[in-house]
């Protein structure tokens, strides 16, 4: 699965998670699994796209990472 998170960077996401903030990512899939997901509930290896702006109603990703469920952080 791929989710989009509005943040400055992957580092920003990891810092916010380590500070106890709950972050959510949104899946924009048209194949039935669209929705909002708590990052800590993602499966190992799920893709996280980082964006700061929307273009034509869609998130414009500037960085990509994969979720490490064991360490509960983005790599």
C-alpha positions, 0 to 999 in steps of 0.5 A: 500500500502507498500512503501520502503524508503532508510533512517537510521531509522523511526526517520531519516525520521520524522526529514527529513520531519520536516525539509521540505525535500521531501521524496519518497518511492518506491512500488515494487509491481508486481500487477500494483501499482508499482512506486514512491510516495511522502510520504506526499501523502500516505493514512493514515495507508499505510505501510512504510518499511525503508531500507539501503541496497539492497539484490539480487536487492530487498530492505532489510527492517530493520524497518516498520511503518505506515503513519499518514496522519493527522500528516504527519509523520511516526509512 
